[in-house]
Amino acid sequence: MERFDVRRGMIKQIVEEGGLSVLAGKYFEDIRSGDDTSFIGSHGIMTLISGKFEGNALIIDVTNVAPDFDDPEAMKSAMDARRRWTTFLDDATGYNSKQRGDKAKEWAKKATKAKSAVSSARHFMSMSDSLSPEKIEEAEGLISEIEAAIESNENTKAAGRAEKLKKLFN
């Protein structure tokens, strides 16, 4: 399963133009619509493609099979499938491949910063003997929120709570 950030306004635009399944139908075969924001289909070496908008992201699950590397036609078909895949992602997210990579790095960095803030706060609380019970309780509440946000793939929310946690001890 992969997650791709979607440019602001793209989801609304795609839904207005018929939905994600209509967009996917331009690139892949055998598309079945879940609703305006999801689809299931296949194309060539991609035996199963399922996608949906979730929040401000496109969540995609793809099952690929390896092509026959000795068959030039199979290789040509595989390259076509790959081109279609990339173009679909460009149109569905509003970002090109470099921008998608940058967004993915940014997304992962937020989670890492949030986890680091939790680790630092726990270490600080274990070392300090002058923290009030209220401050420890507030910190534990923020830590719980951060962990829940990370678990539910809400890295931006987790990073925001991590900033609050850092300020609590400064």
Residue pairs with C-beta under 8 A, 6 or more apart in sequence:
1 59
1 60
1 61
2 59
2 60
2 61
2 62
3 57
3 58
3 59
3 60
3 104
3 107
3 153
4 57
4 58
4 59
4 60
4 89
4 92
4 93
4 95
4 100
4 103
4 104
5 56
5 57
5 58
5 93
5 95
5 100
5 103
5 104
5 107
6 53
6 56
6 57
6 58
6 92
6 93
6 94
6 95
7 93
7 94
7 95
8 56
9 94
10 92
10 93
10 94
11 37
11 53
11 56
14 20
14 23
14 53
14 92
15 36
15 37
17 23
18 36
19 33
19 35
19 36
19 37
19 39
20 36
20 37
20 38
20 39
20 51
20 52
20 53
20 92
21 31
21 32
21 33
21 34
21 36
21 38
21 39
21 41
22 33
23 88
23 91
23 92
24 31
24 39
24 41
24 49
24 51
24 88
24 92
25 31
25 39
25 41
26 88
26 91
27 43
27 84
27 85
27 87
27 88
28 41
28 42
28 43
28 46
28 49
28 84
28 88
29 41
29 42
29 43
29 44
30 41
30 42
30 43
31 39
31 40
31 41
32 39
32 40
32 41
33 39
34 40
34 52
37 52
37 53
38 50
38 51
38 52
38 53
39 49
39 50
39 51
39 52
40 48
40 49
40 50
41 49
41 50
42 48
42 49
43 49
43 81
43 84
44 77
44 78
44 80
44 81
45 64
45 65
45 66
45 67
45 77
45 78
45 81
46 62
46 63
46 64
46 81
46 85
47 63
47 64
47 65
48 61
48 62
48 63
49 60
49 61
49 62
49 63
50 60
50 61
50 62
51 58
51 59
51 60
51 61
51 92
52 58
52 59
53 59
55 154
58 89
58 92
58 93
60 89
62 85
67 74
67 75
67 77
67 78
68 74
68 75
69 75
86 97
89 97
89 100
90 96
90 97
93 100
95 103
107 155
108 155
110 155
110 156
110 158
110 159
111 150
111 155
111 158
111 159
113 159
113 162
114 146
114 149
114 150
114 155
114 158
114 159
114 161
114 162
115 150
116 162
117 146
117 162
117 163
117 165
117 166
118 143
118 146
118 147
118 162
118 165
120 166
121 139
121 142
121 143
121 165
121 166
121 168
121 169
122 143
124 169
125 131
125 136
125 139
135 168
138 168
139 165
139 168
139 169
142 161
142 164
142 165
142 168
143 165
145 157
145 161
146 158
146 161
146 162
146 165
149 155
149 157
149 158
149 161
150 158
